[in-house]
């Protein structure tokens, strides 16, 4: 942790780079998953797109806050719990959108759940391999 990070409570450039790199890698992998799921005759592209990219957006925001907390040495319990709650709320929201919007609910929920599972596994590996060192 640099003196600037300790004084301001803002994570340094390495934390931001890690979060941005994760965002780009996860976006590419989410797009590949989307393309596979909506291949010829497979699933409704709108439902799958809402599920996959909704999960990606929630995951990116949750990951960003977690990496910021790790980079500044703040306790990570709050960003972790809020991230888990946001992921659950996203599932409820996906169900509501499918029910109210007349979309293919099975495709939307499976896309959201599958994307979120893949993104959580990527997050775990990303943090295990390249997370910023905790501040002391």
Legacy VTK file of the C-alpha trace (Angstrom):
# vtk DataFile Version 3.0
C-alpha trace
ASCII
DATASET POLYDATA
POINTS 136 float
0.000 0.000 0.000
1.361 3.392 -0.911
1.169 6.429 1.325
-1.405 7.908 -1.069
-3.591 4.817 -0.779
-3.388 4.853 3.017
-4.323 8.527 3.200
-7.120 8.601 0.643
-8.558 5.116 1.035
-8.587 4.764 -2.752
-7.081 1.671 -4.280
-4.003 2.144 -6.389
-3.574 1.666 -10.121
-2.818 -2.059 -9.816
-6.230 -2.698 -8.237
-7.961 -0.715 -10.952
-5.974 -2.494 -13.669
-6.868 -5.859 -12.146
-10.562 -4.965 -12.052
-10.534 -3.596 -15.599
-8.660 -6.633 -16.912
-11.158 -8.916 -15.162
-13.990 -6.902 -16.696
-12.609 -7.291 -20.213
-11.825 -11.001 -19.855
-15.224 -11.718 -18.320
-16.989 -9.715 -21.043
-15.243 -11.714 -23.768
-16.094 -15.009 -22.060
-19.698 -13.892 -21.491
-20.010 -12.994 -25.163
-18.660 -16.403 -26.167
-21.171 -18.057 -23.831
-23.957 -15.937 -25.277
-22.979 -16.861 -28.840
-22.931 -20.557 -27.992
-26.295 -20.373 -26.202
-28.091 -18.597 -29.033
-26.550 -20.617 -31.836
-28.817 -21.700 -34.677
-32.119 -22.948 -33.279
-31.051 -23.009 -29.650
-32.581 -20.280 -27.469
-34.258 -16.885 -27.559
-31.486 -14.298 -27.995
-33.282 -11.575 -26.023
-33.868 -13.787 -22.994
-30.357 -15.207 -23.042
-28.851 -11.766 -23.607
-30.702 -10.288 -20.635
-29.596 -13.191 -18.455
-25.945 -13.250 -19.491
-25.288 -9.526 -19.640
-27.382 -8.792 -16.553
-25.261 -11.284 -14.630
-22.102 -9.773 -16.098
-23.064 -6.240 -15.074
-23.915 -7.237 -11.503
-20.733 -9.289 -11.247
-18.530 -6.445 -12.504
-19.917 -3.984 -9.962
-19.565 -6.503 -7.121
-16.028 -7.451 -8.197
-14.972 -3.804 -8.515
-16.034 -3.051 -4.939
-14.350 -6.178 -3.608
-11.061 -5.417 -5.363
-11.174 -1.823 -4.135
-11.574 -3.058 -0.555
-8.745 -5.554 -0.978
-6.468 -2.932 -2.495
-6.991 -0.404 0.281
-6.884 -2.842 3.164
-10.467 -2.156 4.225
-12.523 -5.040 5.607
-13.976 -7.071 2.749
-16.993 -8.442 4.583
-19.343 -5.604 3.574
-18.523 -5.618 -0.176
-18.662 -9.403 -0.190
-22.086 -9.578 1.528
-23.503 -6.762 -0.611
-22.196 -8.531 -3.738
-23.875 -11.793 -2.749
-27.134 -9.933 -2.046
-26.927 -8.154 -5.421
-26.464 -11.466 -7.200
-29.537 -12.892 -5.468
-31.541 -9.749 -6.210
-30.485 -10.080 -9.843
-31.964 -13.559 -9.946
-35.251 -12.286 -8.508
-35.224 -9.390 -10.980
-34.559 -11.797 -13.865
-37.560 -13.865 -12.796
-39.716 -10.727 -12.625
-38.578 -9.509 -16.035
-39.298 -12.909 -17.559
-42.746 -13.098 -15.982
-43.775 -9.512 -16.734
-42.148 -9.220 -20.142
-43.481 -12.398 -21.667
-39.962 -13.660 -22.308
-38.733 -17.224 -22.218
-38.290 -17.539 -18.448
-36.392 -20.804 -18.598
-33.828 -19.416 -21.023
-33.412 -16.173 -19.078
-32.996 -17.848 -15.683
-30.683 -20.545 -17.022
-28.585 -17.929 -18.803
-28.381 -15.777 -15.671
-27.538 -18.708 -13.415
-25.044 -20.256 -15.798
-23.314 -16.952 -16.483
-23.172 -16.078 -12.793
-21.707 -19.471 -11.922
-19.034 -19.110 -14.575
-18.271 -15.536 -13.548
-18.001 -16.491 -9.866
-15.561 -19.275 -10.714
-13.543 -16.837 -12.820
-13.578 -14.332 -9.933
-12.332 -16.942 -7.483
-9.478 -17.917 -9.769
-8.680 -14.301 -10.584
-8.483 -13.313 -6.930
-6.485 -16.404 -5.997
-3.901 -15.803 -8.703
-3.631 -12.058 -9.118
-5.369 -10.126 -6.391
-3.584 -7.143 -4.952
-1.692 -7.813 -1.764
-3.707 -6.829 1.281
-2.606 -3.676 3.006
-1.117 -3.979 6.460
LINES 1 137
136 0 1 2 3 4 5 6 7 8 9 10 11 12 13 14 15 16 17 18 19 20 21 22 23 24 25 26 27 28 29 30 31 32 33 34 35 36 37 38 39 40 41 42 43 44 45 46 47 48 49 50 51 52 53 54 55 56 57 58 59 60 61 62 63 64 65 66 67 68 69 70 71 72 73 74 75 76 77 78 79 80 81 82 83 84 85 86 87 88 89 90 91 92 93 94 95 96 97 98 99 100 101 102 103 104 105 106 107 108 109 110 111 112 113 114 115 116 117 118 119 120 121 122 123 124 125 126 127 128 129 130 131 132 133 134 135
